[in-house]
Amino acid sequence: MRRLFTSFCFLTLLAVPALAGESMVRVALVAEHTGVAAGQPFRVGILLEPPPGWHTYYKNPGDAGMATALAWTLPPGFSAGDIDWPEPEQMHEGSLTVYGYGGQVFLPVTIVPPASLDASATYPVKVKATWLACKNICIPESANLEIDLPVVAAPAPSAQAGLFKPAHQHPPAAATPFLPLILLAAMLGGLILNLMPCVLPVLSLKALAIAKKSGREHHVVIHMGIAYTLGILLSFAIIGGALLALRQGGEAIGWGYQMQSPAFVGFLIYLLFMVGLNLSGLFHLPVLLGGVGGGIAAESSARGSFFTGVLAVMVATPCTAPFMAPAVGVALTLPSWEAMLIFEALGFGLASPFLAVSLFPKLLRFLPKPGVWMETFKELLAFPMYASVIWLLWVLSMQTGGGVTVALSGMLAIVIIIWMKKLFGEDGAYRITALALYALVLGLSLPALNQMELGGMQRKMDEMGITAVDYSAEKLAELRKTGTPVFVDATAAWCITCQLNGRTVIHTTRVMEAFKQHGVTLMVADWTRRNDDITEFLSSFGYKGVPLYVFYPAHGKPVVLPQLLTQDKVIETISR
């Protein structure tokens, strides 16, 4: 178990800079035949030739390492299968056991063309290959390769056809040796995700729904729990499938990639605003809320619970819980079926608290009894939704510019006025007016306060003589070459954990004084909008989402800090 844990951590933290100049490994893309025929599958392959003493890794690398990956760019209608891996060698790296290839290795792949092709055309087959070459050190390398295949009636063997002999095939591969550990980490990450600020309000809605149903037949509650779980599992399957499809197409993506789309952020803004209005009692939205606030039948409650599970996953995308980022990072390096298991384990972890309460009636005793208090509590739950809308509007403004946040912050003031009018009645008009004006001023000033806060942070850094730069691989290499310590803050406006760590740790006077004392340059990798360079930086450490904090000392290897930062941890790390 200790070895498995070590290997899992190694996979998530591996980051070795590539040497300048030529690749250590010679690589070529070859085809089995000299051309392609319509509707007839054909094979191509990647030939890797490392120097003596160096090795590359198998599909399941064992206790450490990284499998070779291929991202294809094919003509319309063409599709590529998985690598047909040769049988690996067992090797030992210290106390670790790994599986790989100590010499030349050939990785064939079957490609299926469409049923009709232009007889006079030549079709390009392109691939980006990435691999890890290791001896005493490990060097991540990549190459963009291409071959052009003409259309022929009867494909003839090419000069490299001998590489495709059956001797290069291998028996069906076993599951990744440490897959159970990764699945456990994924379930734990999904469970912790329930405590994140973006998910907790939705979970409270379902707890409220169970409390209202607890006095009825237990089978109703069971149906709600199963439907909620199915909604989450299906949503994770869709997100995981999309991630894997984009990976297959060569895209650089990670968890939370939906939040990089202004269209998705806008959709989420209006969805959460409508949920908030429903909780405020302004109109009924029973399908999404599973009957909370609306007297609907048991069948609709099950459907409502299903869509509440979908909602929980959508609002969870800005969050990355501990154990979750490494699990997602590893998932995107594994075969599709293993990756989907990991995504479903994340979903099961997210659904497990509500499912447990639904399936085991004794747990219902710990829930409060239904009563009049539930209506007030339901209305109170609306305000986290409205606060989330304000935050998402700010994210949208960061992505698209303009005064989106200022223009729409009044939405919060409007619903507070309506709710307070209902609570206090017409006789409390003076109190309503005073509080409404306060809410309106607060709502409209939030963006300005945020900009003032950001400006204040920048002024504080300028006054203290602390350098902050935007991330680029070239700038990082330049700073490291001059022996300058660098603290990389990989963040995003839509990442709640990132914003919390920024305000309470990184941009505090105590930490910035430590930066100044040790001559540390703060480098910000802002992933709010899609940025392939930052995605590649995250992937180099086994991460597929933010936050990620890496300290590069003046000399030595980079140090990855935990996602939940403390001032003491940052200061201790840069002071070593």
C-alpha positions in Angstrom: 0.0 0.0 0.0 2.9 2.4 0.8 4.4 1.7 -2.6 1.0 2.4 -4.3 0.6 5.6 -2.5 4.1 6.7 -3.4 3.5 5.9 -7.0 0.3 7.9 -7.0 2.0 10.9 -5.5 4.8 10.6 -8.0 2.5 10.6 -10.9 0.8 13.8 -9.7 4.0 15.6 -8.9 6.3 14.5 -11.7 7.8 17.5 -13.5 11.3 17.4 -15.0 12.4 20.1 -17.4 13.3 18.9 -20.9 16.8 19.3 -22.1 17.5 21.8 -24.8 18.2 20.7 -28.3 17.3 17.4 -30.0 15.0 14.8 -28.4 16.7 12.0 -26.6 14.4 9.5 -28.4 14.3 9.1 -32.2 10.7 8.9 -33.3 9.0 8.2 -36.7 5.5 7.6 -38.0 5.2 4.8 -40.5 2.3 3.1 -42.4 1.8 -0.6 -43.1 0.7 0.1 -46.7 1.6 2.6 -49.4 -1.9 4.0 -49.7 -5.5 3.9 -48.3 -8.6 2.3 -49.8 -12.2 3.6 -49.1 -13.8 1.7 -46.2 -10.8 -0.5 -45.5 -9.1 -0.2 -42.1 -5.3 0.3 -42.2 -2.5 0.5 -39.7 0.1 3.1 -38.9 2.5 3.1 -36.0 4.9 5.1 -33.9 8.6 3.9 -33.8 10.5 5.0 -30.7 14.2 4.4 -30.4 15.8 5.6 -27.2 19.5 5.8 -26.6 21.2 2.8 -24.9 20.3 2.6 -21.2 17.2 4.8 -21.6 13.6 3.5 -21.6 10.0 4.6 -22.3 6.9 3.3 -20.6 4.1 0.9 -21.1 0.3 1.7 -21.1 0.3 0.8 -17.3 3.7 2.1 -16.2 3.6 0.5 -12.7 4.8 2.3 -9.6 6.0 5.4 -11.5 6.4 6.8 -15.0 4.1 8.0 -17.7 2.7 6.1 -20.7 3.3 7.2 -24.3 0.2 9.1 -25.6 -0.9 9.8 -29.1 -3.3 12.7 -30.1 -4.4 12.3 -33.7 -5.5 14.9 -36.3 -7.2 13.0 -39.1 -9.2 14.0 -42.2 -13.0 14.2 -41.9 -14.6 10.7 -41.5 -11.4 9.0 -40.4 -11.1 7.5 -36.8 -8.2 6.1 -34.8 -8.3 3.2 -32.4 -6.2 2.6 -29.2 -2.5 1.7 -29.3 -1.9 -2.0 -29.7 0.8 -2.2 -27.0 3.6 -4.7 -27.2 4.3 -6.8 -24.1 6.5 -4.7 -21.7 9.6 -5.5 -19.7 9.6 -5.4 -15.9 12.2 -2.9 -14.6 13.2 -1.6 -11.2 13.9 2.0 -10.3 15.1 1.9 -6.7 12.3 0.4 -4.7 9.8 1.0 -7.5 8.7 -1.5 -10.1 7.9 -0.2 -13.5 6.9 -1.6 -16.9 8.3 -0.2 -20.1 10.6 -0.7 -23.1 14.4 -0.7 -22.7 15.1 -0.3 -26.4 13.2 0.2 -29.7 9.5 -0.1 -29.4 6.8 0.0 -32.1 3.2 1.1 -31.2 0.7 0.3 -33.9 -2.7 1.8 -34.3 -5.6 0.9 -36.5 -7.3 3.7 -38.5 -10.7 3.4 -40.2 -11.4 5.6 -43.2 -14.9 6.5 -44.5 -16.8 4.5 -47.0 -16.1 6.9 -49.8 -12.9 8.8 -50.7 -11.8 11.1 -53.5 -9.8 8.8 -55.8 -7.4 11.6 -56.8 -6.8 12.9 -53.3 -3.9 12.3 -50.8 -5.0 12.2 -47.2 -2.7 13.5 -44.4 -2.4 11.5 -41.1 -1.0 13.6 -38.3 -0.3 12.8 -34.7 1.3 14.5 -31.7 3.2 11.9 -29.7 4.3 12.5 -26.1 6.5 10.2 -24.0 8.7 10.1 -21.0 12.3 9.0 -21.5 14.2 7.9 -18.3 17.6 6.8 -17.3 19.0 8.4 -14.1 16.7 11.4 -14.9 13.4 11.6 -16.7 12.8 13.8 -19.7 9.2 14.5 -21.0 9.4 14.8 -24.8 7.0 15.2 -27.7 6.9 15.4 -31.5 4.5 16.3 -34.3 4.5 13.7 -37.0 2.7 13.4 -40.4 2.5 11.0 -43.4 0.5 11.5 -46.6 -1.4 8.5 -48.0 -2.8 8.5 -51.5 -6.0 6.7 -52.4 -5.4 3.3 -54.1 -7.6 0.5 -55.2 -5.4 -2.2 -53.7 -3.0 -1.1 -51.0 0.5 -2.6 -51.3 2.8 -3.3 -48.4 5.2 -0.5 -47.5 8.9 -0.8 -46.8 8.1 -0.7 -43.1 5.4 -3.4 -43.2 7.6 -5.8 -41.3 7.2 -3.8 -38.2 3.5 -4.7 -38.1 4.1 -8.5 -37.7 2.0 -10.3 -35.1 5.1 -10.8 -33.0 4.7 -7.2 -32.0 1.2 -7.9 -30.5 0.6 -8.6 -26.9 -2.0 -10.3 -24.7 -4.9 -8.1 -23.4 -3.5 -5.7 -20.9 -4.4 -6.0 -17.2 -5.9 -3.1 -15.3 -3.7 -0.3 -14.0 -2.0 -1.8 -10.9 -2.9 1.1 -8.6 -6.4 1.7 -10.1 -8.2 0.7 -6.8 -6.2 3.4 -5.0 -7.1 6.0 -7.6 -10.8 5.1 -7.5 -10.7 5.4 -3.7 -9.0 8.9 -4.0 -11.7 9.8 -6.6 -14.5 8.8 -4.3 -13.0 10.7 -1.4 -12.5 13.8 -3.6 -16.2 13.6 -4.7 -17.3 13.2 -1.1 -15.3 16.3 0.0 -16.8 18.2 -3.0 -20.1 18.3 -1.1 -18.4 20.7 1.4 -17.3 23.2 -1.2 -19.2 26.5 -1.3 -20.5 26.0 -4.8 -22.1 22.6 -4.0 -23.2 22.9 -0.4 -26.4 24.9 -1.1 -27.6 22.3 -3.6 -26.9 19.5 -1.0 -28.9 21.5 1.5 -31.8 21.6 -0.9 -31.9 17.8 -1.1 -31.6 17.4 2.7 -34.6 19.8 3.0 -36.5 17.6 0.5 -35.7 14.5 2.5 -36.9 16.2 5.7 -40.2 17.0 4.0 -40.6 13.5 2.8 -39.4 11.7 5.9 -42.9 11.4 7.3 -44.2 9.5 4.2 -43.5 6.1 2.9 -39.8 5.3 2.8 -39.9 4.1 -0.8 -40.5 7.7 -1.9 -37.2 8.8 -0.3 -35.4 5.8 -1.8 -36.6 6.7 -5.3 -35.4 10.3 -4.7 -31.9 9.1 -3.6 -31.5 6.7 -6.5 -32.7 9.4 -9.0 -30.3 12.0 -7.5 -27.4 9.6 -7.8 -28.3 8.6 -11.4 -28.4 12.3 -12.3 -24.9 12.8 -11.0 -23.5 9.7 -12.5 -24.9 10.5 -15.9 -23.6 14.0 -15.8 -20.1 12.8 -14.8 -20.2 10.3 -17.7 -21.1 13.1 -20.1 -18.3 15.4 -18.8 -15.8 12.5 -18.7 -16.7 11.4 -22.2 -16.3 14.9 -23.5 -12.9 15.3 -21.8 -11.7 12.0 -23.3 -13.0 12.9 -26.8 -11.2 16.2 -26.7 -8.1 14.5 -25.5 -8.3 12.0 -28.4 -8.6 15.0 -30.7 -5.4 16.5 -29.3 -7.1 19.3 -27.2 -5.4 20.5 -24.0 -8.2 20.4 -21.5 -8.8 19.8 -17.8 -11.4 19.7 -15.1 -13.6 22.8 -15.1 -13.0 23.4 -18.8 -16.7 24.3 -19.2 -16.1 27.4 -17.0 -13.7 28.7 -19.7 -16.7 29.1 -22.0 -18.6 32.5 -21.6 -21.7 30.8 -23.0 -21.7 28.1 -20.2 -21.0 30.7 -17.5 -23.9 32.8 -18.8 -26.2 29.7 -18.8 -25.2 28.9 -15.2 -25.9 32.5 -14.2 -29.5 32.4 -15.3 -30.0 28.8 -14.1 -28.9 29.7 -10.5 -30.8 33.0 -10.6 -34.0 31.1 -11.5 -33.3 28.6 -8.7 -32.9 31.5 -6.3 -36.2 33.1 -7.4 -37.9 29.8 -6.9 -36.5 29.4 -3.4 -37.7 32.9 -2.7 -41.2 31.8 -3.5 -41.6 34.0 -6.6 -42.4 31.1 -8.9 -42.3 27.3 -8.9 -39.5 25.3 -10.5 -40.4 21.8 -9.3 -38.5 19.9 -12.0 -35.1 21.2 -10.7 -35.9 21.2 -7.0 -37.5 17.8 -6.7 -40.7 19.2 -5.1 -39.1 21.6 -2.6 -41.6 24.5 -2.4 -44.1 22.8 -4.7 -46.7 20.1 -4.0 -45.9 17.6 -6.7 -46.4 13.9 -7.0 -43.9 11.2 -6.1 -43.1 10.5 -9.7 -42.1 14.2 -10.3 -40.1 14.1 -7.1 -37.9 11.4 -8.6 -37.5 13.3 -11.8 -36.8 16.5 -9.8 -34.1 14.7 -7.8 -32.5 13.5 -11.0 -32.2 17.0 -12.4 -31.0 18.3 -9.0 -28.2 15.8 -9.4 -27.4 17.3 -12.8 -27.5 20.8 -11.2 -25.1 19.7 -8.5 -22.6 18.6 -11.1 -22.9 21.8 -13.1 -22.3 24.0 -10.0 -19.5 21.7 -8.9 -17.4 22.4 -12.0 -15.7 25.5 -10.6 -14.5 23.5 -7.6 -11.6 21.1 -7.2 -11.5 19.3 -3.9 -8.5 17.7 -2.3 -7.7 14.2 -3.8 -9.9 15.2 -6.8 -7.2 17.0 -9.0 -4.7 14.1 -8.9 -7.5 11.6 -9.7 -8.7 13.6 -12.7 -5.1 14.1 -13.8 -4.3 10.4 -13.7 -7.7 9.6 -15.5 -6.7 11.6 -18.5 -3.5 9.5 -18.9 -5.3 6.1 -18.7 -7.3 4.1 -21.3 -10.9 5.3 -21.8 -12.6 2.6 -19.7 -10.4 3.1 -16.7 -10.7 6.9 -17.0 -14.5 6.6 -17.1 -14.4 4.5 -13.9 -12.5 7.3 -12.2 -15.1 9.9 -13.3 -17.9 7.7 -12.1 -16.1 7.2 -8.8 -16.0 11.0 -8.4 -19.7 11.2 -9.1 -20.5 8.4 -6.6 -18.5 10.2 -4.0 -20.5 13.4 -4.6 -23.8 11.5 -4.4 -23.0 9.3 -1.5 -24.2 11.4 1.5 -27.7 11.9 0.0 -27.9 8.3 -1.2 -26.9 7.0 2.2 -29.6 9.0 4.0 -32.1 7.8 1.4 -31.3 4.1 1.6 -30.9 3.8 5.4 -34.0 5.0 7.3 -32.2 5.1 10.6 -30.2 8.1 9.4 -33.4 10.1 9.0 -33.6 10.4 12.7 -30.7 12.8 12.6 -32.6 15.1 10.3 -34.9 17.8 11.8 -38.7 17.1 11.8 -40.8 18.8 9.1 -42.4 22.1 10.2 -43.1 25.7 9.4 -39.4 26.5 9.9 -38.7 24.7 6.6 -40.3 27.4 4.5 -38.2 30.1 6.0 -35.1 27.9 5.7 -35.9 27.3 2.0 -36.1 31.0 1.4 -32.8 31.5 3.2 -31.1 29.0 0.9 -31.8 31.4 -2.0 -29.2 33.9 -0.9 -26.2 31.6 -1.5 -27.6 31.1 -5.0 -27.8 34.9 -5.6 -24.3 35.3 -4.2 -23.1 32.6 -6.7 -24.8 34.6 -9.5 -22.8 37.7 -8.5 -19.6 35.8 -8.5 -20.3 34.2 -11.9 -21.1 37.7 -13.3 -17.7 38.7 -12.2 -16.2 35.7 -13.9 -18.1 36.6 -17.0 -16.8 40.2 -16.9 -13.2 38.8 -16.6 -13.8 36.7 -19.7 -15.6 39.1 -21.9 -14.8 42.6 -20.4 -17.3 45.4 -20.0 -19.6 46.3 -17.1 -21.5 43.0 -16.8 -21.0 42.8 -13.0 -22.2 46.3 -12.3 -25.2 46.1 -14.6 -26.5 42.8 -13.2 -25.6 43.1 -9.5 -29.0 44.8 -9.0 -30.6 41.4 -9.5 -29.6 40.6 -5.9 -31.1 43.8 -4.6 -34.4 43.2 -6.4 -35.0 39.8 -4.9 -34.0 40.9 -1.4 -36.6 43.7 -1.7 -39.3 41.2 -2.8 -38.5 38.8 0.0 -38.3 41.4 2.7 -41.6 42.9 1.6 -43.2 39.5 1.9 -41.6 38.9 5.3 -42.4 42.3 6.9 -45.7 43.1 5.1 -46.8 46.6 3.9 -46.5 48.0 7.4 -42.8 47.5 7.4 -42.3 49.7 4.4 -39.8 52.1 6.0 -37.6 49.2 7.1 -37.9 47.6 3.6 -36.9 50.9 1.9 -33.9 51.4 4.2 -32.6 47.8 3.8 -33.4 47.7 0.1 -31.3 50.9 -0.5 -28.5 49.3 1.5 -28.7 46.1 -0.5 -28.8 48.1 -3.8 -25.7 50.1 -2.8 -23.9 47.0 -1.6 -24.8 45.1 -4.8 -23.7 47.8 -7.1 -20.5 48.4 -5.2 -19.3 44.8 -5.0 -17.5 45.0 -8.4 -15.9 48.4 -7.5 -14.9 47.0 -4.1 -13.3 44.0 -5.8 -11.4 46.2 -8.2 -10.3 48.4 -5.3 -9.1 45.3 -3.5 -7.2 44.1 -6.5 -5.7 47.5 -7.0 -4.8 47.7 -3.3 -3.0 44.4 -3.6 -1.1 45.6 -6.6 -0.1 48.9 -4.8 1.0 46.9 -1.7 3.2 44.8 -3.9 4.6 47.8 -5.7 5.4 49.5 -2.4 7.2 46.5 -1.1 9.2 46.0 -4.3 7.7 42.6 -5.1 7.7 41.5 -8.7 4.7 39.8 -10.2 4.6 38.6 -13.8 2.2 36.7 -16.0 3.1 33.0 -16.6 5.0 31.9 -19.7 7.3 29.0 -20.1 9.9 31.2 -21.6 9.8 33.7 -18.8 10.0 30.9 -16.2 13.0 29.4 -17.9 14.7 32.8 -18.1 14.1 33.5 -14.3 15.4 30.0 -13.4 18.5 30.5 -15.6 19.4 33.6 -13.6 18.9 31.8 -10.3 15.7 33.7 -9.3 13.3 31.9 -7.0 9.8 31.8 -8.5 6.4 31.1 -6.9 3.8 30.1 -9.6 0.2 30.7 -8.7 -2.0 28.8 -11.2 -5.4 30.3 -10.6 -8.7 31.2 -12.2 -11.5 33.7 -11.5 -14.0 30.9 -11.4 -12.0 28.8 -8.9 -13.3 29.5 -5.4 -10.4 27.8 -3.6 -8.0 29.9 -5.7 -9.7 33.2 -4.7 -9.7 32.1 -1.0 -6.1 31.2 -1.0 -5.2 34.4 -2.8 -6.9 36.7 -0.3 -6.0 34.8 2.9 -2.5 33.6 2.1 -0.7 34.7 -1.0 -1.5 38.4 -1.0 -1.2 38.9 2.7 1.4 41.2 4.1 3.2 38.4 5.9 3.6 36.2 2.9 4.6 39.1 0.6 7.2 40.2 3.1 8.6 36.7 2.9 8.6 36.9 -0.9 10.6 40.2 -0.6 13.0 38.8 2.0 13.9 35.8 -0.2 13.8 37.7 -3.6 10.9 35.5 -4.9 9.1 36.5 -8.1 5.4 35.8 -8.0 4.3 34.4 -11.4 0.5 34.2 -12.0 -0.8 31.6 -14.4 -4.4 32.9 -14.9 -6.5 30.0 -16.4 -9.8 32.0 -16.3 -9.8 31.9 -20.1 -8.5 29.0 -22.1 -4.7 29.0 -22.3 -3.0 26.0 -23.7 0.4 27.0 -22.3 -1.0 27.0 -18.8 -2.9 23.7 -19.4 0.4 22.2 -20.4 2.1 23.6 -17.3 -0.7 22.0 -15.1 -0.3 18.7 -17.0 3.4 18.6 -16.4 2.6 18.1 -12.7 -0.2 15.7 -13.3 -2.9 18.3 -12.7 -5.9 18.9 -14.9 -7.4 21.8 -12.9 -6.6 24.7 -10.6 -5.4 25.6 -8.1 -1.8 24.5 -8.4 1.0 26.2 -6.5 4.6 25.5 -7.4 7.8 27.0 -5.8 10.9 26.9 -7.9 13.9 27.5 -5.6 17.1 29.3 -6.9 18.6 25.8 -7.3 17.0 22.4 -7.1 13.7 20.8 -8.1 10.3 22.5 -8.0 8.1 22.0 -4.9 4.4 21.5 -5.3 2.4 22.9 -2.4 -1.0 21.6 -1.2 -4.2 23.0 -2.7 -5.4 24.3 0.6 -2.7 26.8 1.5 -1.6 28.3 4.8 0.7 31.2 5.3 3.0 29.1 7.4 3.3 26.5 4.7 4.2 29.0 2.0 6.7 30.8 4.2 8.3 27.5 5.4 8.6 26.3 1.7 10.3 29.4 0.4 12.6 29.7 3.4 14.1 26.3 3.1 
